[in-house]
Amino acid sequence: PGEWMLHPEVVKQIRRFFVQAQVDLFATQENAQCPRWFSLFHPALMGLNAMVQTWPRLRLYAFPPIALLPGVLERVRRDGVSLLLLAPYWPGRVWFSDLISLLDGSPWEIPIRRDLLSQAGGSILHPRSALWKLW
């Protein structure tokens, strides 16, 4: 398995409802959702590991690994950046109150679909897709 990828139809909906992001902070060549991107492990157009890079003052999209969510939220708070963040609705997590305090509006209810998140070209589906929202 590799990185989770948002279904292309949902990506199209996001682009219709929101300003299109220019930089994907956590991507691979296979799942990048923006023309420019950072990657955690693979050579990337903008560099390796967005968490140690200066984030450009462009429209940002982030679908980070769950373990990196607290760090992403800290960067948003510290650097005063705005981004479209794909994250689970998990009120019991320590980082959830930080997420709520940083909201600029209401989270977008992502359409529930069994194939919302997938790996390996769609052959592996995420078991709990209904928990995800766009913040």
QUICORKA-V651321 format. One record per residue. N is the residue number from 1. RES is the residue in one small letter. SS is DSSP state (A for helix, B for strand, O for the rest). Layout:
# QUICORKA-V651321
{{N RES SS} {N RES SS}}
This chain:
# QUICORKA-V651321
{{1 p O} {2 g O} {3 e O} {4 w O} {5 m B} {6 l B} {7 h O} {8 p A} {9 e A} {10 v A} {11 v A} {12 k A} {13 q A} {14 i A} {15 r A} {16 r A} {17 f A} {18 f O} {19 v O} {20 q O} {21 a O} {22 q O} {23 v B} {24 d B} {25 l O} {26 f O} {27 a O} {28 t O} {29 q O} {30 e O} {31 n O} {32 a O} {33 q O} {34 c O} {35 p O} {36 r B} {37 w B} {38 f B} {39 s B} {40 l O} {41 f O} {42 h O} {43 p O} {44 a O} {45 l O} {46 m O} {47 g B} {48 l B} {49 n O} {50 a A} {51 m A} {52 v A} {53 q O} {54 t O} {55 w O} {56 p O} {57 r O} {58 l O} {59 r O} {60 l B} {61 y B} {62 a B} {63 f O} {64 p O} {65 p O} {66 i A} {67 a A} {68 l A} {69 l A} {70 p A} {71 g A} {72 v A} {73 l A} {74 e A} {75 r A} {76 v A} {77 r A} {78 r A} {79 d A} {80 g O} {81 v O} {82 s O} {83 l B} {84 l B} {85 l B} {86 l B} {87 a B} {88 p B} {89 y O} {90 w O} {91 p O} {92 g O} {93 r O} {94 v O} {95 w O} {96 f A} {97 s A} {98 d A} {99 l A} {100 i A} {101 s A} {102 l A} {103 l O} {104 d O} {105 g O} {106 s O} {107 p O} {108 w B} {109 e O} {110 i O} {111 p O} {112 i O} {113 r O} {114 r O} {115 d O} {116 l O} {117 l B} {118 s B} {119 q B} {120 a A} {121 g A} {122 g A} {123 s O} {124 i B} {125 l B} {126 h O} {127 p O} {128 r O} {129 s A} {130 a A} {131 l A} {132 w B} {133 k B} {134 l B} {135 w O}}
